[in-house]
C-alpha cells in the first residue's frame, strides 16, 4: 500500500512540473477569419454594337469524289490482289521442323530460326529456272507430324497453307511443339513467303520468320529490279536469278522442269543468301498417314542436309521432309492430311 501512495505522489509531481515549466503551445484555431477588403470602380461605357444582316452563304460545289486507292501491305502485293491467310490453326514453317529447339535448347532455337539451313557450296551463278511444268493449286493446306529420329517419336506438328491466284501467292507456315515437349518447352515459329507467280514459278518478294519471345523478326525483301536482297539488320546481298526462300523452295521444286544432279539452287533465309547443290535420287514409295505416294526424291547435301519427297500423285507437293542438323540430329516432317482446292 505505501508503494502505491509513493507512485501516485510521483505521478502528480511530474504532471505539475510539465504544466509549470513546459512552454505553452496554442493549438486553437482563430475564432474570426481575417477581414476582406474590396474596391469598387466605375464601369467604363462601351459603344453599342451595330447589328448587321447575316451574309448570304455562297454556294460551294461539293468536292469531287475521291478515288479510293487500294491498300498495300508493307512490302507485299497490293490490296487488289491480296490473299487472305488461314487462321493460326492452319499455318506453319519450312523444310526442317522448327521444333528442333525444344529438344536441343537455346543452340537449336538459333538453328530453328533458319528452318532447313543448308551448307552453302561455292559455284558460278546459273540461269533462271526452266518454265514451270505444273502450277500450284489455287489454295491448299498440308498438315504434318513432326518426329525426332526415324522411330516415330513425335515432338510437334506443322501446318503449311497457301493461296495463289491473279499473279500473286502467299504461303504461311507454323510449327509448334506438342505433348510433353510442348509442356516443358513450348515453342512456336511462324514463317511467311509472299510474292508473284511467273512463267518460271514462284518469285518471292518478302520472307518473314516470327518467333514469340524474340525482340526482332527476321525478314528478307527481294528487289528483282536491282537484283538485291535486303535484310532487317544486315547488309544487302546480290540476288541470284531464280532465288527462293526457305518456304517457297518446297513448292518451287515441283514447278521446275529438268531437275538434274549438280544443279545449284539459290536460297534466302532471314539472314543470308547462299547457293546449294541439288541431288536428284531415284523415286521412292513413301508411306504417310495421308496416303501412299510415289515420291520424287531430292536432297541438298552439306554439313546440314535436307531431303524432300514430292508426291507425283498430288501435283509434286511435299509430303515428307527430312532434316539433319549440323550436330547430326534428325527431324522428319510427314504429311498426315492434304486439302487442295483450285479456287483461291
Secondary structure by P-SEA (a helix, b strand, c coil): caaaaaaaaaaaaaaaaaacccccccccccccccbbbbbbbbbbbbcbbbbbccccccccccccbbbbccccccccccccbbbbbccccccccccccccccccccaaaaaaaaccbbbbbbbcccccccccccccccccbbbbbbbbccccccccbbbbbbbccccccccccbbbbbcccccccbbbbbbbbbbbbbccccccccbbbbbbccccbbbbbbbcccccbbbcccccbbbbccccccccaaaaaaaacccccccbbbbbbcccccbbbbbbbcccccccccccccccbbbbbbccbbbbbbbbccccccccbbbbbcccbbbbbbbbcbbbbbccc
